[in-house]
Amino acid sequence: MTYSFLLRTATAVLLLASTFTGRPLRAQTPLLQHASGRSVLSLDGRWNYIIDPYETGFYDYRREAFDQSPSGKGGYYDNQKPSSKQQPELIEYDFDQAATLQVPGDWNSQDSRLLYYEGTIWYKKSFTLTPKANKRYFLYFGAVNYEAHIYLNGKKLGMHRGGFTPIQYDITDKLSQTGDNFVIVKADNTRHADAVPTINTDWWNYGGITREVFIAETPATYIADYQVQLAKNDPTTLAGYVQLAGDERAGQTVTLTIAEAGLRQTLKTDTDGRATFRVPAKKLQRWSPQRPKLYAVSLASGPDVVQDRIGFRTIQTRGQDILLNGKPIFLRGISMHDENPLIPGRARGEGDLRMLLTWAKELGCNYVRLAHYPHNEIMLRLADEMGLLVWAEVPVYWTIAWENPATYQNAEAQLTDLISVGKNRASIGVWSVGNETPPSAPRLKFMTSLVHKARSLDDTRLVSAALELRRDGYAVTVDDPLGAELDLTSFNEYAGWYWGGKPSEITQFKFAIKYDKPVIISEFGGDALAGYHGDADTRWSEEYQEALYVNQLRMLSGIPGLRGMTPWILADFRATRRQHPVFQQGFNRKGLISSDGTKKKAFFVLQEYYRQQALKYDAN
């Protein structure tokens, strides 16, 4: 499949979305691999903002979009200033006099008026950058939740839907020659029934520019994309591609170097600017949670040089076993949200993310489930470094508009971007296409299409989803038809909390699982308010959660194919659905660590279980 075909396909997807929204879109530039590793100008910091619940800055009084008018002007993105002090025009906004928000960061936690706000906020940032000859410039947002309209110097770059995947535009010919520039973003976190995720979720709907923003500089012809991984079913071979883009991409020389392994390969690009390779890799040490070896990988073509740190490992299944580098592994995991419980709002940088993964390591994990949406690329790189396998997921969550073509295209676009960002990260072992989606024929078609898409983009990792189950008395049946398409049989079960009686009663449940595949329990657990104590039957107490974990582990140990789990969840997190005025107060309290950093009693139950599993598996 050629790069030009992929670009045409991405354009077609965006055109389909524009038909659905009624607004024409410009195709987003294909994501720049390891964009933050380039020469970058950071736009993080304070951004001016305007709250706009009526979208006055986007629509005129007839509800017509200003940027679709003949002049394309009239919206807040003009950043208009009075032309005369003596007779100033009527301008009913002023970014320069407006308050500021920190970027990256959600708006909910930075302004008390915005705690529950869902709607539009405009952001504006001025910056100085004079474009150089024979260079290209890319404006890159790590994430904006949910719908983002982006303008540079008053001109629209495009619109993006999806609150957790990167946004990128080539702005080379749109920068001011004087060096004075401004970028304006219309961020809208309104929930929609046909969106991905849909209206109903169980996490806080944080709005705003929640991840880093920068401008990356490249040469006129540049390394746009690459994949450097071990070949499928051939761990002695390094395989992949390098994709050039820009002015002169055909017939160019590309050099792949891994100096520590004595590997240097010279490649030539084809007419589409792509160079593929397969080279011996017997000397490469394998990455694993016990030894997370990363190599300095250099890719060079002309004046462009990209440096990355990449680990090499294989992951596959054989019957009911998961094999990492050919050896059985038990996935000692935990689920986690992109949120530091100690600081209100989304996680805002490496410090927050490293703390979360350090807690997971202390728990005894070799694996984390990054739920329920794509997490920050920084998190993936930290997992590489710290030795944690990753389940990476798209927010096809609960009940999606299964029969809406635009909804599917949006889900597929988010999956494509998730894989694009993560395909060189050794830590990612599982691509997940969704969570707790109710079985039906339209859902099966939707989800199966996502599975096939994931495999077409990356055939070196496992593909899964959190399946549904059925209960009849103490019999639990897992026969969700989607399971036939997946590499793992993964499902969520909440015996002892949402169903099944007291913790002491749940060991009576038995599981009948249709598929002869490794079983991963993607969620189980129950709420506990840290510091609240009672006996093992006192709901919301630490003792109840502790007993629940003790009996869950006994119950689940009876599943012959059990090869891992990611209990719900590492730390308490904010969730609008959770309204109990004493025990929840806007938090989901299923965390093993509280919102003030206290380890609950169940933390130590799971820690000991994982210690025993490590003795059993890691010694092999």
N, C-alpha and C positions, 0 to 999 in steps of 0.2 A: 504494500500500500504506500503510495508516494506522499510526500509532504504536501504537494500541491493539492492532492485529493483530500487530505485531512483538512486543509485550509478551506477548500470549497464546501466540505461537509459542515464545518463550523459556521461558515457564513450562511448556509442554508438553514441551520438550526436557528440562528438569530433572526433571519427573515421570517421564519415561521412564528417565532415569538412576537415579532413586530406586528404580524397580522392579528395575533391574538389580542395584543394590547391596543391596537389602533395607532401606534406611534412608530414611525420608521426608526431603525437602529443602524448604527455603524458597527461593522464587525470588530470585535475586540482583537487586538494583536495576540497571536498565540503566545502563551506564557513563556517567559524567559526562564530557562532552567537556572537555578541558583542565582536568582536576580540580586539578592542581597550580597553576593560575593563579588559583584562588580564595583567599579568606582561609583559611589553613590553620594547624592546630596540628600540628607535626611530632612524631611518636612515634619518630623515629630515635634511636639511642643504645644504651645498655646495657639488655638484657632478661635477666631471670632465666630459667634453663632447667633442665629435668629430663630426663635420658635415660631412655627407657621402652621397652626392646626387647620386653617382654612385653605392652605396652599395658595395664598395670595401672591406669592412670588413666582408661582409656576403657571397659574391660569388667570386669564382676564375675567371680567365680571360675567361673561357669557360661557364660562367654563371651557374656553379654548386655550390650549397650551401656547404660551408665548413663543417657545422655541420651534413651534410648527407654523408660526405666522409668516407672511411674506418677508418681513424684515428680520425675523428671528430674534427680535429684541423686545424688551419690556419686562423681563423677569429679574429677579434678584441677582441672577448670574451676571447681569451687566455691570454690577458693582458701580452704579452710576453716581457721579458727583455733580453738584451744582456748577454750571459753567460761569456763573457770575455771582458775586456777593451782593451786588446791588439789586438784581432781579433774579433770585434763585428759582429754578424750576421746582415744581412740587415733587419731591422724592420722599416717600414714606418709609424708608429704611436707611440704615447707615451701618455697614459692617464695622467701620473703624471705631465707632462709638459703642459698639455692642460688647457684651460680656464675652468671656473666653471659656473654653473647655480644653482640658488636656487631651491630646492625641498621642498615642493610642489610649482609648478609654471610652467606656459607654457614657451616655448622658445621664442615665438613671441615678447613678451614684455620685454625680458631681453637682447636681442642682436639685434641691428638695422639691421644687415644682415639677420635676420630671420623673419622680420615682416610678409612677405607673404610666407615664406618658407613652402613647402609641400614635404616631403620626409623623409629620415632616419637621425636620430641623435643617437649616442651611448652615454650612460651615464655609469659612473663607480663610485662606492663608496666602500671604504675600511672600515672595522669595526672589532672590537675585540669582540669575543664571544667564550668562551670555553664551549662546551656542558657538561651538568651535567647528571649523571646517573638517569634513571627513569624519564626523562623529554622528551617532544617533543617540536619542534620549527617550527613555521610557518612564512614564509616570506609573508608579506601582503602589497599589493599596493591598495590604495583607487581607483585609476584610472590612466590609461596610454592611451593617444589618439594617434593612433587608434589601430594599430596592435603592439603587444609587444612580442618580443622574450627575454626570461629571462634566465640568466646564473649565476650560483654560483660557484666560484672557478674554472672557465673554463668549467663546465659541464652544459649542457642545462637542465633547469627545464621544459620548455614548451613554448607554444605560445598561446596568447590570442587575440581575436578580439572583439572590443567593447570599445569605448572611455570613458565610464561613469560608468562601473560596476567594482567591486573589482576583484583582482587577488590574488590567494593564493596558496602556495606550501608548503608541508611538507618537510623541509630541515634537519630533524634530523640526517639522516645518511650521509649528504653531507657537514656538517660543518667540518672545519679543527680542528684536535685535539690540534693543537698548539694555537688555538684562533685567528689566523690571517686569515681573510676572505675578499673576495671582491665579489660584485655583479655587473653585467653588464647587461644593458638593451638596446636592439635595439628598439627604438620607431620610428614608421612610421605613419605619419598622412595623407598619400596619400589617396585621395578620390577614390572610386571604384563604378561602376554602380551596382554591385551586393552586395554592403555592406549595413549595417544598421547603420546610415543613408546612403543614396545614394550620388551621386555626387553633387546634387543641394540642398543646404540648405540656410537659411537666418540668419545664425549666423557665427561668425568667427571660422575658423578651427584651433583652438588652438592646438598646438602639445606639446608632452612631458609628463612628470610625473606630473600630475596636482593636485594630492591629496596626502595625507600623506603616508609614507612608514615606516613600523616597523616590528620587529620580535616579535611574541607573544610566550610566554613559557607556556606550560601546563604540567600536569602530564602525565605519560605513558598512562593511561586510563583517558579520559577527557570528559567533557560535550561539545559536538560538536554543538548541535542545540537544540532549544526549542521554543515553542509557548505557551504563557500564555495570554489568551484573554477570553472574555465572549463568551459563546456558541451562535451559530446562533439560533435566534428565542427563546432564553431562557436566558434573562438577569439576572436571579437569579442563574445561574450556571457558574462557571469558568471551562473552558475546555482547553485541549491542550496536549502537549507531551514534554518529555525530551529525547534526543537522545545521548547516549554515543558512543564513538569511541575509538579505541586503543586496548590494549593487552587483557583486560579481561572485556568485556562489558556486557556479559550475566549474569543474575541473581544478578545484583548489586543493592544496596539500593540507592535511590535518595530521598532527602528531599526537599520539596517545602515549603518555609516559607514567609508569609507576616505578619510580627509581628504586625504592626499597626492595621491590621484587625483581629488579633487573629487567623490567619489561619496557620496551620502546617499540611502537608500531607506527609506521607511516602509511597514511591512507589518502585516497583521492576521492573527491566528491563527484557524484553523477550530475546529470543535467538538472536535477531538482535540488542540488546542493547537499545531497545526503551521502555519507560514507558509512558502510556497514563493516563489521569485523567479527572474526572468530579467531582467537589466539590461545595457545596453551596457557594454562593457569595452575599448573601443578605446584608451583612454589608459593602460592598465595595461602597464608594462614587463614583458617575459617573464623568468621565472626560468630560468637555465641554469648549468651548472658554471663557465663563464667569468664570468658575471655573476649571482651568486645573489641577486637582488633580492627582498627581503621587505617587505611592506607591513604597517603597523599597522592591524589590522582590529578595529573595535569593534562589539559587539552589545549592545543595551540594551533592557530591557523592565521598566517600573516601576523598583523599586529595584535590580534585578539588572543588572550591567554586566560583560561578559566581554571581555577584551582578548587578542588573539592576533596572532602574526606569521606571515603566510601568503604564499607565493609562488605565482605563476600561470604555468603552462606547459601545453603539449599534448604528448602522446606517442602515437605510432601506428606502424603498419607499412605499407609499400607494397612488395609483392613481397618482395625480400630485403633491403630497407632498413628501418632504424629511423629514424623522423623525430621529432626533438625540435624543437618550435616550427616544424614544417614543413621542417626541414633535416636531411639525413643526419648520423648520428652513429655513431662507433665507440665501443663501451663498453669503456673501458680500466679493467678491474676487478681486484678481489682478493676472495677469500673471507675471512671473519673470524668468530671466535667471540667471545662476550661474556665475555672473559677477558683480564686484563692479565698477560702472561707474567712480568713483573718482580715481581709480588706474588701469593703463593698465593691461589687462590680466584677466585670470580666478580668481575667488574668491579664496583666499589662506588660509583661516582659519576661526575660530569662530568669530573673530572680524568683518570681512567682512560680514559674513552671518547674524550675529545678527543685524548689521546695516540695512540690507535689510528688515529683518522681523520687525524691529522697525518702519521703514518707513511704512510698510504695516499696522501695528497696528495704527499708527498715521492717516492713511487714513480712518480708521474705519473698516478694514477688520476683518473677522473671518475665512478667507479661502484664500489660495494661490494656484495657479496653477504653479507647478514646471515644466516649459517647457524647451525644448522638448525632454528631456532625463533624466535618473536618476541623481538626485542631490546628493551631499555629505551626508553621514549618519549624520554628525554633524547638517546639516540643519533640518533633520527630528527630531532629539532630541531637537533642539531649538524650533521647532514648537510645540512639546509636552509640553515643559516648558512654552511657551509664549501663548498657547491657540489659535492655528491656525490650522484649518482643512487643509488637503493637497490633491491635485490632483497630483498623481505621474505617470509619463509617460515614455514610451520607444520611441526611435527615429525612429519609423516607420512613416516616414515623406514624404509627397508629393508622388513621384512616385518611388516605390520600384520594384525590380525584382520579381514580384509576382509569377512567375512560376519556379523559381530556388529553388530546395529543400534546398540547403545549405544556401540561404538567409533566408528562413523561419526558419531553425534550429538556425541560429544566432539570429534572432529576438526573438525566443522562449527562447533561453539561456539568453538573456538580460532581458527578462520579468521575468524569473525564479529567476535570481539574484536580480532584483529589489524587488521582493516579499520576497525573503529570507532575505534581509537586513531590509525591512520595516515592516514585519508582526507583530512585537510587538509594533509598534508605534501607540498610540491612535490617533495621528493627522491624519494619512492617512485614508481618507474616500473613495477615488476613485482611482482605478487602470485604467489608460488610455492605450489603445493598439495602439494609433496612432493619427495622425493629418492630416487633409485635403488630404485624399487619394482618388483618382478619382475612381468612381464606375466602376466595371467590374466583370465578373464572377470569374476570378482568384483572384482578390483583395478580393472579398467577402469570398471566401474559405480561403484565407490566414488569413484575419482578424477574421473571425469566429473561426478559429482554435486557434488563440491567446486568444479570449474571453473564449473559453472552457478551455484552459490551465490555465488562471488566476483563473477561478472559481474552478478548481480542486486543485489548490494550496492554495486558501484562499476563503472561501465562506462567510466570515463575512463582506466584504466590497462591495461597488458598483463597477461596471465595465462600462466604457464608452470610448468614442473617440470623436474627433472633426469631425463631419460629413460634407458632402457636401450639398449644397442647389442648387435650380434652380430658375431663375428669368424670368418673363414674364411681361413686363411693371412694374407696381407697386405691382404685386403679387409675393411673395416669397414662394416657396414650399419646405418643408423639408420632403422628403420621401425616403431618402437614405436607401436601403435595409438593410444595416448593423444596422440601428436603431432598427430593430426588435429584435436583439440579446442583446441589451444593457439595462442598468437600467435607464439611463438618455438620454434625447434627447439634445445633445450638438452640437453646430455648431458655426462656425466663420462667421461673416458678416461685411463687410466694407462699408456699405452705407455712402455716404458723403465723401469717400476718393478714393477708387478704382472704385466705381460705385455709381450711384444714384443722381448725381448733387450736388448742394450746401447743406450745413448743414440744411438750412431752408426748403429744399424741401423733406427731407427724412421722415418726419412724414407721408407722403402719402403712404409709404410701409405698406402692410399688410401681415401677415404670416399665411400660411396654413400648419399646422404641423400634420403629419399622426398619430403620436403615442401618446397615452394617458399616458404620462409619464412626470415627472418633466423636465422643460426646463432650461438648463444652457447655456447662451451665453458665449462660451469659448474664443472668441476674438471679439473685435471691437475697432476702434480708428482711429487716423490719426496723421501725423507728425507735430511737431511744434519746431522751433528753439527757445530755451529759450532766451528771451530778444528781439526777433524780433516781432514788433507790427504792427497791421493794423486793418482793420475792419473785420467783421465776414465772409466776402467773400474772404479775402486775404489768399490764400493757404500758408502754412508753418508758419503762424503767431500764436501766442498764442491765439489770439481772434478767429481764425478759429477753432482751436482745442477745445477751450472752447464752442463755439456754437455747434460744432459737438457733444460733450458730452451732452449738454443740450437737443438737439433734439433726440439723440440716446435714452436717458432715457425716453423721452416722447413716442417715437416710440415703444420701447421694453415693456413699461408698458401696452401696448395694448394686449400683449400675455397672455392669461388667466393662462397658466401653468408656467409662469416665476417664478423660484425659486432660481435664482442666476446668477452670471456673474463673469467673470475674464477678464476685458478689457485688451487690449494690449497697454502698458505694464507698469510696475512700473517705470523703469528707462531706459533712453537711453542706447543702447548697440552697440557694434561694429559689423558691418556686411559688408563683402566684396562687396556684391551686391549693396550697397548704395553709389552711386558715385557722387551725385550732389556736385559741388565744393564749393558751398556757404552754402546750407542748411543742407547737410548731412556729407560730408567729412569722409566717412567711418563709419558713425553711422546710425542706425535706430533711428529716432527721435520721435518715438511714445510714448516715456516715459512721465509719468506725472512728473517725476523728471529728470532734465537735467544731462549732463555729468559732471557738476561742483556742483551738489547737489541742484540746484535751483528748487523749486516747481513751476510748471507752473500753469496757471490760471485754467486749467481743473482739476487739483488735488482737488481744493476746491469745484468744482461742484460735483464731485463724492463723496467727503467727506461728503457733506451735504445730498446727496441722501442716503448714507449709515447710516447717523445719523437717518434719518427718518425711514429707514427699521429696525434699531435696536430698536427704540421706539415701532414699531409695533410688532416685533417678540420676542425680548428678555424679554419683560415684561410678556410674557405668561409662 
